[in-house]
Structures are given as structure tokens and as C-alpha cells.
Amino acid sequence: MNTADSRRFGRYDLVLVLIPAAFVVSLLAGHLLSLPAHLSVAAASLASAAVVLDGMFRNPPVSGGE
């Protein structure tokens, strides 16, 4: 295994980072804007669902890596 390839930050790593980041950003924005928590969580859920759908169906994984 080439160590240079194992350190590469790929598209699916970005998907895994964006899911919790959506919740953190949404909850912080909800707190700063005095929005109810359920609205913040709902917004984060929609954003995360869009990221997951993009990673699964719009740009699906291909065999052989990226």
C-alpha cells in the first residue's frame, strides 16, 4: 500500500465530515438566531440527507476506488 494514497482526502471522506458538520453549524446558528432546537435539527437532517443522497446516488462509489 502506498502511503501517499492512504493520506489522500477523498470525496467520501468529505461526505463523512459534512454530516456532523451540518448538525454543529445548524445548532450554532439556531442558538445564535434563537430558533427552536427542533427546527435546527430538522434543517441539519435535510442537509445531511442531501449529502448522503449525493454520495450514494448522484456520485456513487465505483469499484477500484476513486
Secondary structure, 3 states (H helix, E strand, C coil): CCHHHHCCCCHHHHHHHHHHHHHHHHHHHHHHCCCCHHHHHHHHHHHHHHHHHHHHHHCCCCCCCC
